[in-house]
């Protein structure tokens, strides 16, 4: 594994000597030899411009798309997009969920989401079907998280547990977004006890760590804050994806790559791979989100 890290490092360093041509980010993606994913939230806008988004996804070397489901759009729109994406080697996951899913109205929303996927998959041809389900719940943004943390955690675990069952019934892998600091959130309830982050990694099929930092190896950098999750991923045989932010943030200059540009982002991601701390490299890299990624400076 260490030799692999050295090889990746040499490849990344070698990029600085490459002649100019296609976008820097695209060259780095190819040389890093690691899958790239992205979230697509503006579904209606992009589904009406499918040739455009497919071209841009190819330019960015994206191999997996988390596409938010807009139930108001015709299934034929999704069929056309997924079929063309698969031709290009891009898998598409059905994306949804919100903080209020841990509230009283969340159960109905979750059921509606999975019922939509079930109906869609049954109607679509194999090459038009979703390759997985991706949830971005973020329960800490719901009002009860601050005044009743224990109850919120139980409700969140119920959402994830149900999603696991529903995804398995569909024969699809379940991917879940969690913040890097979930490893420090403890719970003790009917679901057992321990770290909430480890619990999610144990039950989900894939986990994306929202490691929203814009530096790789320094203290509080991407490599350091994902160390526990990457270790648990290896132990529990769960692929761990590292997610980075490209949207502008008011939480501090260290959060997003928005102002730093794509070249700096790809350079830092290459450095993350050289860390390979505890020989637990990520399975892939995810960029949040596609629209803001496209708006970044080179």
C-alpha positions as CSV (number, residue, x, y, z in Angstrom):
1,X,0.0,0.0,0.0
2,X,2.9,2.4,0.8
3,X,4.4,1.8,-2.6
4,X,1.0,2.7,-4.1
5,X,1.0,6.0,-2.1
6,X,4.4,6.8,-3.4
7,X,3.3,6.1,-7.0
8,X,0.3,8.4,-6.6
9,X,2.5,11.1,-5.1
10,X,4.9,10.9,-8.1
11,X,2.1,11.1,-10.5
12,X,0.7,14.2,-8.9
13,X,4.1,15.9,-8.8
14,X,4.6,15.0,-12.4
15,X,1.5,17.0,-13.3
16,X,3.4,20.2,-12.9
17,X,5.6,19.3,-15.9
18,X,2.7,18.4,-18.2
19,X,2.1,20.7,-21.2
20,X,-1.0,22.8,-21.2
21,X,-4.1,21.5,-23.0
22,X,-7.3,20.3,-21.5
23,X,-8.4,21.7,-18.1
24,X,-5.9,21.2,-15.2
25,X,-8.6,19.5,-13.1
26,X,-9.3,16.9,-15.8
27,X,-5.6,16.0,-16.1
28,X,-5.3,15.6,-12.3
29,X,-8.4,13.4,-12.1
30,X,-7.0,11.1,-14.7
31,X,-3.6,10.8,-13.0
32,X,-5.0,10.4,-9.5
33,X,-6.7,7.2,-10.7
34,X,-9.5,7.4,-8.2
35,X,-13.2,7.6,-9.0
36,X,-14.9,11.1,-8.8
37,X,-18.5,11.7,-7.8
38,X,-20.6,14.8,-7.6
39,X,-24.0,16.0,-6.3
40,X,-26.5,17.4,-8.8
41,X,-29.2,19.4,-7.0
42,X,-30.6,21.5,-9.8
43,X,-32.3,18.5,-11.4
44,X,-34.9,20.2,-13.5
45,X,-32.5,22.7,-15.0
46,X,-30.0,20.0,-15.9
47,X,-32.5,17.4,-17.2
48,X,-33.7,20.0,-19.7
49,X,-30.0,20.4,-20.8
50,X,-28.9,16.8,-20.8
51,X,-26.3,17.0,-23.6
52,X,-24.7,19.9,-21.8
53,X,-24.4,18.3,-18.4
54,X,-23.2,15.0,-19.9
55,X,-20.5,16.8,-21.7
56,X,-19.4,18.7,-18.6
57,X,-19.4,15.5,-16.5
58,X,-17.1,13.9,-19.0
59,X,-14.8,16.9,-18.9
60,X,-14.5,16.6,-15.2
61,X,-14.0,12.8,-15.3
62,X,-16.9,12.1,-13.1
63,X,-17.9,8.5,-12.8
64,X,-20.8,8.7,-10.3
65,X,-23.6,11.3,-10.1
66,X,-25.9,11.8,-7.1
67,X,-29.0,13.1,-8.8
68,X,-31.7,14.7,-6.7
69,X,-35.1,13.3,-7.5
70,X,-37.8,15.7,-8.7
71,X,-41.0,13.7,-8.8
72,X,-42.6,16.3,-11.0
73,X,-40.4,15.4,-13.9
74,X,-41.5,12.6,-16.3
75,X,-39.7,9.3,-15.7
76,X,-38.8,9.4,-19.4
77,X,-36.4,12.3,-18.6
78,X,-34.5,10.2,-16.1
79,X,-34.5,7.2,-18.5
80,X,-32.9,9.2,-21.2
81,X,-30.3,10.8,-18.9
82,X,-29.3,7.5,-17.2
83,X,-29.0,5.6,-20.4
84,X,-26.7,8.2,-21.9
85,X,-24.7,8.5,-18.7
86,X,-24.1,4.7,-18.5
87,X,-22.9,4.7,-22.1
88,X,-20.2,7.2,-20.8
89,X,-19.4,5.0,-17.8
90,X,-21.2,7.2,-15.4
91,X,-23.5,5.6,-12.8
92,X,-26.4,7.5,-11.4
93,X,-27.7,7.3,-7.8
94,X,-31.1,8.6,-6.7
95,X,-30.5,11.4,-4.2
96,X,-32.8,12.9,-1.7
97,X,-33.6,13.5,2.0
98,X,-33.5,16.5,4.3
99,X,-33.1,17.3,8.0
100,X,-36.9,17.2,8.6
101,X,-36.9,13.5,7.7
102,X,-36.2,12.8,11.3
103,X,-39.4,14.7,12.2
104,X,-43.0,13.6,12.2
105,X,-43.5,14.3,8.5
106,X,-40.3,12.7,7.5
107,X,-41.7,9.1,7.4
108,X,-44.2,10.0,4.7
109,X,-41.5,11.8,2.7
110,X,-39.1,8.8,2.9
111,X,-41.8,6.4,1.9
112,X,-42.8,8.6,-1.1
113,X,-39.1,8.7,-2.2
114,X,-38.6,5.0,-2.1
115,X,-42.0,4.3,-3.7
116,X,-41.0,6.6,-6.5
117,X,-37.8,4.7,-7.0
118,X,-39.6,1.3,-6.9
119,X,-42.1,2.4,-9.5
120,X,-39.4,3.9,-11.7
121,X,-37.1,0.8,-11.5
122,X,-40.0,-1.5,-12.4
123,X,-40.8,0.5,-15.5
124,X,-37.3,1.3,-16.7
125,X,-35.1,-0.9,-18.9
126,X,-31.9,-2.2,-17.2
127,X,-29.7,0.4,-18.9
128,X,-32.0,3.2,-17.7
129,X,-32.1,2.2,-14.0
130,X,-30.5,3.9,-11.0
131,X,-27.4,2.2,-9.7
132,X,-28.0,3.1,-6.1
133,X,-29.7,5.4,-3.5
134,X,-27.9,8.3,-1.8
135,X,-29.2,10.0,1.3
136,X,-28.1,13.4,2.6
137,X,-30.2,13.7,5.8
138,X,-28.0,16.1,8.0
139,X,-30.1,15.7,11.2
140,X,-28.1,18.3,13.0
141,X,-29.8,21.0,11.0
142,X,-33.2,20.0,12.4
143,X,-34.6,22.0,15.3
144,X,-34.7,19.1,17.8
145,X,-31.0,18.3,17.5
146,X,-30.0,21.1,19.9
147,X,-32.8,20.7,22.5
148,X,-33.1,16.9,22.4
149,X,-30.0,15.3,20.9
150,X,-30.7,11.8,22.2
151,X,-34.2,11.7,20.6
152,X,-32.9,13.1,17.4
153,X,-30.2,10.5,17.1
154,X,-32.8,7.7,17.6
155,X,-35.0,9.2,14.9
156,X,-32.0,9.6,12.6
157,X,-31.0,5.9,13.2
158,X,-34.6,4.9,12.4
159,X,-34.4,6.8,9.0
160,X,-31.2,5.1,8.1
161,X,-32.3,1.7,9.3
162,X,-35.5,1.9,7.2
163,X,-33.5,3.2,4.2
164,X,-31.2,0.1,4.5
165,X,-34.2,-2.2,4.3
166,X,-35.9,-0.3,1.5
167,X,-32.7,-0.2,-0.6
168,X,-32.2,-3.9,-0.1
169,X,-35.7,-4.6,-1.3
170,X,-34.9,-2.6,-4.4
171,X,-31.6,-4.5,-4.8
172,X,-29.6,-1.2,-4.7
173,X,-26.7,-0.1,-2.5
174,X,-27.4,2.6,0.1
175,X,-24.9,5.5,0.3
176,X,-25.2,8.0,3.2
177,X,-23.6,11.4,3.7
178,X,-22.2,12.1,7.2
179,X,-20.1,15.0,8.6
180,X,-16.6,14.2,9.6
181,X,-17.4,15.0,13.2
182,X,-20.0,12.2,13.6
183,X,-17.1,10.1,15.0
184,X,-17.3,12.3,18.1
185,X,-21.1,12.0,18.5
186,X,-21.9,9.3,21.1
187,X,-25.2,7.5,21.5
188,X,-26.6,4.9,23.9
189,X,-30.1,3.7,23.1
190,X,-32.0,0.7,21.8
191,X,-29.6,0.6,18.8
192,X,-26.6,0.0,21.1
193,X,-23.9,2.4,22.0
194,X,-20.8,4.0,20.6
195,X,-20.0,6.5,17.9
196,X,-22.8,7.6,15.6
197,X,-20.3,7.8,12.7
198,X,-19.2,4.2,13.2
199,X,-22.8,3.1,13.4
200,X,-23.7,4.6,10.0
201,X,-20.6,3.1,8.5
202,X,-21.6,-0.3,9.9
203,X,-25.1,-0.2,8.4
204,X,-24.8,1.7,5.1
205,X,-23.3,0.1,2.0
206,X,-21.3,3.3,1.2
207,X,-20.5,6.4,3.2
208,X,-19.4,9.8,2.0
209,X,-17.6,11.9,4.6
210,X,-18.3,15.6,4.3
211,X,-14.7,16.6,5.0
212,X,-15.3,20.2,4.3
213,X,-11.8,21.6,4.6
214,X,-9.6,23.1,1.9
215,X,-6.2,21.7,3.0
216,X,-5.0,18.1,2.9
217,X,-2.4,17.3,5.5
218,X,-2.1,20.1,8.0
219,X,-3.7,19.9,11.5
220,X,-7.5,19.7,11.1
221,X,-6.9,19.0,7.4
222,X,-8.9,16.5,5.3
223,X,-6.6,13.5,6.0
224,X,-6.6,14.0,9.7
225,X,-10.4,14.6,10.2
226,X,-11.3,11.5,8.2
227,X,-8.8,9.1,9.9
228,X,-11.3,7.4,12.1
229,X,-13.9,6.9,9.3
230,X,-11.4,5.5,6.9
231,X,-10.2,3.1,9.5
232,X,-13.7,1.9,10.3
233,X,-14.5,1.6,6.6
234,X,-11.6,-0.9,6.3
235,X,-12.6,-2.8,9.4
236,X,-16.3,-2.9,8.4
237,X,-15.7,-3.4,4.6
238,X,-17.6,-0.2,3.8
239,X,-16.3,2.0,1.0
240,X,-15.4,5.5,2.4
241,X,-15.6,8.4,0.0
242,X,-14.2,11.8,0.9
243,X,-16.4,14.8,0.0
244,X,-15.1,18.4,-0.4
245,X,-16.9,21.7,-0.8
246,X,-16.8,24.2,-3.7
247,X,-19.7,26.4,-2.6
248,X,-18.8,29.7,-0.9
249,X,-19.1,29.3,2.9
250,X,-19.6,31.9,5.6
251,X,-18.2,29.4,8.2
252,X,-14.6,30.3,7.7
253,X,-11.9,30.5,5.0
254,X,-10.8,26.9,5.7
255,X,-14.1,25.3,4.7
256,X,-14.4,25.6,0.9
257,X,-12.2,25.5,-2.2
258,X,-14.5,28.1,-3.7
259,X,-11.9,30.9,-3.6
260,X,-8.9,28.7,-4.1
261,X,-9.9,27.4,-7.5
262,X,-9.9,23.9,-9.1
263,X,-6.2,23.6,-9.6
264,X,-5.5,24.1,-5.9
265,X,-8.4,21.7,-5.0
266,X,-7.0,18.9,-7.2
267,X,-3.5,19.5,-5.9
268,X,-4.8,19.2,-2.3
269,X,-6.8,16.1,-3.1
270,X,-3.7,14.5,-4.6
271,X,-1.9,15.2,-1.4
272,X,-4.7,13.6,0.6
273,X,-4.1,10.4,-1.3
274,X,-0.4,10.5,-0.5
275,X,-1.2,10.5,3.2
276,X,-2.8,7.0,3.2
277,X,-2.9,7.2,7.0
278,X,-3.1,3.7,8.6
279,X,-3.1,2.4,5.0
280,X,-6.8,3.3,4.7
281,X,-7.1,5.4,1.5
282,X,-10.6,6.6,0.4
283,X,-12.5,4.6,-2.2
284,X,-13.4,7.8,-4.1
285,X,-13.6,11.6,-4.0
286,X,-16.9,13.6,-4.2
287,X,-17.2,17.2,-5.1
288,X,-20.1,19.3,-3.7
289,X,-21.7,20.4,-5.7
290,X,-21.7,20.2,-9.5
291,X,-23.0,23.8,-10.2
292,X,-20.5,25.5,-7.9
293,X,-17.7,23.2,-9.2
294,X,-18.4,24.5,-12.7
295,X,-18.2,28.1,-11.5
296,X,-14.8,27.7,-9.9
297,X,-11.8,29.5,-11.4
298,X,-9.2,27.2,-13.0
